[in-house]
């Protein structure tokens, strides 16, 4: 825990304070990480989100049909995705795919003396390795969430359009009417917080690996488990704050 | 020994304990500008630990390490970075960044710490790689070259900023005899021509005697012998003679006991049956 807090403080120093002392972080590595962490996860996010959109619509149809309230299917799909399923599911995918990869990559660098070599070359590993990954994740997880939401809503549309009595315009209008901007923003805030949790836990696990290949494996597993738990607990807390306290 | 030269490294009463056992037990020595100090000793005698204290990666239990007249054991990370810009380090494995090409690895310190243009950096990278006999290897990844080549790239990277002081951990292990000679000659050229100071940890006795101006042999956590290569060669100490001639029989224990081994490896030992049968050849 001490290491984790230190990593966060160090990150804040390199992002918020160091640039004003002339030590600006480089931009190119951030884009490289954005491609690795974000762009390459997009197909998986799309497939998952589409399946979830379809599933939500089918479940909603099943329950709402008996009440004669099929017209509320778009509302349910839209709100569930924007507020909960979108941010949480996409964070789960990114934890499994990108978080574990970051932990394994940094862990391997640690055991092969690469991190020590950086330090001896007077290159701070947090500035050189963690800052680009952190900023990339902070941009890409919310971006992937918006993308996933969109695809998920399309999944709901596919069910409504091809199996129920909806036309495209009706679905879109109903969906747009049901949600307000706060539904989107609350999901985005969650997504940014999740990004912070996921990437700092992954980097911390990687940088503190000990004991060779076995250590890398354990750190990767630990990073996934810790990130998942922390993310789900934080989701409950944020939902409580956003939708339950007022 | 260049006793009149400026003192570059001053190690005083250095002690490092892991648990109760001192891996480094009260070691003191100085290194002067232009010298090449070779540190030798059996596996697990604390050579690498000593080196890690000299580069500031490990903090001692007690004692002091001064580089360029500055105490590094109490320094904060930021101050240490300033001192680290003045020396280069060649790691045993090369420690190249696997995600970068050979050229990018060598240019890394230049990109991070200088304001040179891309063209200038490219020129320096080419020149440094040429020094270690690797012209034209810029675009290969570390996975695509041999272990010996990685080590030479590591050396080129360590020399990228033209350091005043070079630390090398086993610079010639894994190199063929010709490449060993090339690396040795490079070290000699740099220490004689550019007044660079070198601290080399080595097992390779041929190479050690070729480059050293002074040698230290470690054992039992302390310094067993030190002196010029001639003094070491003619040392009456049987441990030194056993080591430099590579003899299996002699005063140096063949195996560490489990207790000793535990402290060296910093891992919890698992009990095993053979632990009782120590294999010590201790002559008085």
Contacts between the chains, C-beta under 8 A, distances in Angstrom:
chain1	res1	chain2	res2	distance
A	105	B	99	8.0
A	108	B	98	7.7
A	109	B	97	7.4
A	109	B	98	7.6
A	112	B	93	6.6
A	112	B	95	6.8
A	112	B	98	7.3
A	113	B	91	5.2
A	113	B	92	7.9
A	113	B	93	5.9
A	113	B	95	4.1
A	114	B	95	5.6
A	114	B	96	7.5
A	114	B	97	5.4
A	114	B	98	7.1
A	116	B	57	5.9
A	116	B	91	7.5
A	116	B	95	6.9
A	117	B	89	7.4
A	117	B	91	5.8
A	117	B	95	3.8
A	117	B	96	7.8
A	117	B	97	7.6
A	118	B	97	7.7
A	119	B	57	6.8
A	119	B	84	7.7
A	120	B	55	5.4
A	120	B	56	7.9
A	120	B	57	7.0
A	120	B	84	5.9
A	120	B	89	4.5
A	121	B	84	7.0
A	121	B	89	7.9
A	121	B	108	6.8
A	121	B	109	5.0
A	121	B	112	7.3
A	121	B	157	7.7
A	122	B	80	8.0
A	122	B	81	4.1
A	122	B	82	7.6
A	122	B	84	4.1
A	122	B	85	5.1
A	122	B	109	7.8
A	122	B	112	7.6
A	122	B	113	6.7
A	123	B	108	7.2
A	123	B	109	7.5
A	123	B	112	5.2
A	124	B	77	7.6
A	124	B	81	7.4
A	128	B	112	7.8
A	211	B	267	7.8
